[in-house]
């Protein structure tokens, strides 16, 4: 992505997040387009069902709170299943190439296993402020009066603080350090969020 390369060149210390919701939508649109090209109705429905199962599996991998090593094992297994034709979706090989070319080169910018090592507070949009605003609105929507609004706001702040402490604790664990030793090019990323000794 030229925009990512430009940002990295101009702001080398910055880190860009890609919105998982939009990535999921793009992958879903690709799969639906391939299913719609099947002429026979029953075959199209079966392909659509299999494609949505594969998409659900893929999204679960992208969004799971697992280590980077576990994610790599799962995505490798998924790609092998695509190559072997086990997932039974239309144009398996094209889908595999689409993932390899379009999204997997940028997985560090949207896969939760990578994002867990950063102070994101659960936000995954390209704009953390936008994500914070959205989650805050969901937290306080439907509140009938100002007192309840304040109570919900207090609960929201506690939740954000808990997420901050949880991510800080994770970054100080031996599993985080060992993952970084397995992937030396990722080791430097910890210095931009927390100083882990």
C-alpha positions as a Python dict, from the first residue, in 0.01 Angstrom:
ca = {
    (1, 'X'): (0, 0, 0),
    (2, 'X'): (164, 323, -114),
    (3, 'X'): (-4, 525, 163),
    (4, 'X'): (149, 302, 434),
    (5, 'X'): (493, 328, 273),
    (6, 'X'): (462, 707, 252),
    (7, 'X'): (358, 734, 619),
    (8, 'X'): (648, 512, 722),
    (9, 'X'): (892, 727, 524),
    (10, 'X'): (765, 1058, 664),
    (11, 'X'): (681, 939, 1018),
    (12, 'X'): (915, 643, 1083),
    (13, 'X'): (815, 615, 1451),
    (14, 'X'): (440, 608, 1383),
    (15, 'X'): (229, 293, 1359),
    (16, 'X'): (-75, 273, 1131),
    (17, 'X'): (-376, 57, 1213),
    (18, 'X'): (-605, -78, 944),
    (19, 'X'): (-977, -108, 1019),
    (20, 'X'): (-1065, -476, 1058),
    (21, 'X'): (-1433, -408, 985),
    (22, 'X'): (-1351, -272, 638),
    (23, 'X'): (-1107, -558, 571),
    (24, 'X'): (-1376, -813, 666),
    (25, 'X'): (-1622, -636, 433),
    (26, 'X'): (-1373, -641, 145),
    (27, 'X'): (-1302, -1014, 186),
    (28, 'X'): (-1676, -1087, 213),
    (29, 'X'): (-1746, -886, -105),
    (30, 'X'): (-1474, -1080, -292),
    (31, 'X'): (-1622, -1415, -186),
    (32, 'X'): (-1983, -1314, -266),
    (33, 'X'): (-1876, -1191, -610),
    (34, 'X'): (-1720, -1530, -688),
    (35, 'X'): (-2029, -1714, -559),
    (36, 'X'): (-2261, -1499, -770),
    (37, 'X'): (-2073, -1602, -1083),
    (38, 'X'): (-2201, -1961, -1037),
    (39, 'X'): (-2506, -2012, -1260),
    (40, 'X'): (-2680, -2306, -1089),
    (41, 'X'): (-2882, -2189, -787),
    (42, 'X'): (-2820, -2490, -556),
    (43, 'X'): (-2444, -2483, -627),
    (44, 'X'): (-2437, -2106, -569),
    (45, 'X'): (-2608, -2144, -228),
    (46, 'X'): (-2370, -2423, -126),
    (47, 'X'): (-2068, -2216, -235),
    (48, 'X'): (-2203, -1915, -45),
    (49, 'X'): (-2252, -2122, 272),
    (50, 'X'): (-1899, -2268, 248),
    (51, 'X'): (-1754, -1923, 175),
    (52, 'X'): (-1922, -1766, 479),
    (53, 'X'): (-1792, -2052, 700),
    (54, 'X'): (-1440, -1989, 567),
    (55, 'X'): (-1481, -1614, 623),
    (56, 'X'): (-1599, -1672, 982),
    (57, 'X'): (-1295, -1890, 1045),
    (58, 'X'): (-1064, -1625, 896),
    (59, 'X'): (-1222, -1340, 1096),
    (60, 'X'): (-1192, -1546, 1415),
    (61, 'X'): (-818, -1581, 1346),
    (62, 'X'): (-778, -1208, 1278),
    (63, 'X'): (-972, -1108, 1592),
    (64, 'X'): (-860, -1372, 1847),
    (65, 'X'): (-660, -1286, 2158),
    (66, 'X'): (-384, -1535, 2080),
    (67, 'X'): (-7, -1506, 2051),
    (68, 'X'): (157, -1416, 1721),
    (69, 'X'): (305, -1766, 1704),
    (70, 'X'): (-41, -1927, 1745),
    (71, 'X'): (-182, -1693, 1481),
    (72, 'X'): (94, -1789, 1234),
    (73, 'X'): (20, -2159, 1290),
    (74, 'X'): (-354, -2104, 1236),
    (75, 'X'): (-316, -1891, 923),
    (76, 'X'): (-65, -2140, 775),
    (77, 'X'): (-315, -2421, 837),
    (78, 'X'): (-594, -2213, 676),
    (79, 'X'): (-381, -2142, 368),
    (80, 'X'): (-290, -2512, 341),
    (81, 'X'): (-660, -2600, 352),
    (82, 'X'): (-719, -2352, 70),
    (83, 'X'): (-442, -2509, -138),
    (84, 'X'): (-575, -2860, -72),
    (85, 'X'): (-933, -2756, -157),
    (86, 'X'): (-1062, -2867, 184),
    (87, 'X'): (-1265, -2548, 241),
    (88, 'X'): (-1472, -2600, -77),
    (89, 'X'): (-1514, -2237, -174),
    (90, 'X'): (-1520, -2120, -537),
    (91, 'X'): (-1179, -2052, -687),
    (92, 'X'): (-976, -2161, -383),
    (93, 'X'): (-642, -2081, -543),
    (94, 'X'): (-751, -1732, -653),
    (95, 'X'): (-878, -1663, -301),
    (96, 'X'): (-545, -1779, -155),
    (97, 'X'): (-356, -1548, -394),
    (98, 'X'): (-594, -1261, -316),
    (99, 'X'): (-524, -1296, 59),
    (100, 'X'): (-149, -1329, 3),
    (101, 'X'): (-134, -1022, -221),
    (102, 'X'): (-397, -793, -73),
    (103, 'X'): (-414, -843, 305),
    (104, 'X'): (-155, -1077, 456),
    (105, 'X'): (144, -851, 374),
    (106, 'X'): (-20, -594, 607),
    (107, 'X'): (-136, -833, 881),
    (108, 'X'): (72, -655, 1148),
    (109, 'X'): (-156, -354, 1099),
    (110, 'X'): (-489, -525, 1170),
    (111, 'X'): (-450, -876, 1319),
    (112, 'X'): (-532, -861, 1690),
    (113, 'X'): (-238, -1088, 1786),
    (114, 'X'): (-8, -807, 1670),
    (115, 'X'): (-223, -522, 1800),
    (116, 'X'): (-229, -675, 2152),
    (117, 'X'): (131, -566, 2197),
    (118, 'X'): (32, -203, 2154),
    (119, 'X'): (-172, 37, 2359),
    (120, 'X'): (-490, 31, 2146),
    (121, 'X'): (-752, -6, 2423),
    (122, 'X'): (-943, -244, 2197),
    (123, 'X'): (-975, 4, 1908),
    (124, 'X'): (-914, -120, 1556),
    (125, 'X'): (-1024, 164, 1330),
    (126, 'X'): (-779, 373, 1130),
    (127, 'X'): (-858, 656, 1366),
    (128, 'X'): (-834, 569, 1738),
    (129, 'X'): (-1038, 879, 1827),
    (130, 'X'): (-1318, 758, 1598),
    (131, 'X'): (-1303, 414, 1762),
    (132, 'X'): (-1305, 562, 2113),
    (133, 'X'): (-1602, 782, 2028),
    (134, 'X'): (-1793, 485, 1887),
    (135, 'X'): (-1727, 259, 2188),
    (136, 'X'): (-1816, 542, 2429),
    (137, 'X'): (-2146, 605, 2245),
    (138, 'X'): (-2231, 235, 2268),
    (139, 'X'): (-2149, 237, 2639),
    (140, 'X'): (-2380, 528, 2727),
    (141, 'X'): (-2659, 499, 2467),
    (142, 'X'): (-3012, 476, 2597),
    (143, 'X'): (-2923, 646, 2927),
    (144, 'X'): (-3238, 829, 3046),
    (145, 'X'): (-3087, 1092, 3278),
    (146, 'X'): (-2766, 1274, 3367),
    (147, 'X'): (-2699, 1074, 3687),
    (148, 'X'): (-2709, 742, 3497),
    (149, 'X'): (-2495, 897, 3225),
    (150, 'X'): (-2230, 981, 3488),
    (151, 'X'): (-2249, 628, 3632),
    (152, 'X'): (-2203, 479, 3285),
    (153, 'X'): (-1918, 719, 3214),
    (154, 'X'): (-1744, 613, 3536),
    (155, 'X'): (-1784, 245, 3436),
    (156, 'X'): (-1645, 325, 3089),
    (157, 'X'): (-1334, 494, 3235),
    (158, 'X'): (-1278, 194, 3466),
    (159, 'X'): (-1307, -41, 3167),
    (160, 'X'): (-1051, 159, 2967),
    (161, 'X'): (-814, 166, 3266),
    (162, 'X'): (-849, -212, 3308),
    (163, 'X'): (-764, -263, 2938),
    (164, 'X'): (-458, -41, 2983),
    (165, 'X'): (-337, -245, 3285),
    (166, 'X'): (-408, -575, 3106),
    (167, 'X'): (-205, -474, 2801),
    (168, 'X'): (76, -346, 3024),
    (169, 'X'): (84, -676, 3214),
    (170, 'X'): (87, -877, 2889),
    (171, 'X'): (381, -676, 2757),
    (172, 'X'): (580, -763, 3069),
    (173, 'X'): (520, -1140, 3042),
    (174, 'X'): (780, -1391, 2932),
    (175, 'X'): (554, -1508, 2646),
    (176, 'X'): (562, -1157, 2494),
    (177, 'X'): (942, -1149, 2523),
    (178, 'X'): (978, -1497, 2374),
    (179, 'X'): (751, -1406, 2080),
    (180, 'X'): (974, -1106, 2012),
    (181, 'X'): (1283, -1328, 2025),
    (182, 'X'): (1120, -1557, 1765),
    (183, 'X'): (1048, -1253, 1546),
    (184, 'X'): (1348, -1017, 1589),
    (185, 'X'): (1211, -763, 1341),
    (186, 'X'): (915, -712, 1578),
    (187, 'X'): (1126, -669, 1892),
    (188, 'X'): (1168, -294, 1844),
    (189, 'X'): (788, -243, 1852),
    (190, 'X'): (772, -285, 2230),
    (191, 'X'): (981, 28, 2286),
    (192, 'X'): (714, 244, 2123),
    (193, 'X'): (438, 138, 2362),
    (194, 'X'): (586, 27, 2698),
    (195, 'X'): (937, -15, 2827),
    (196, 'X'): (961, -381, 2918),
    (197, 'X'): (1268, -497, 3106),
}
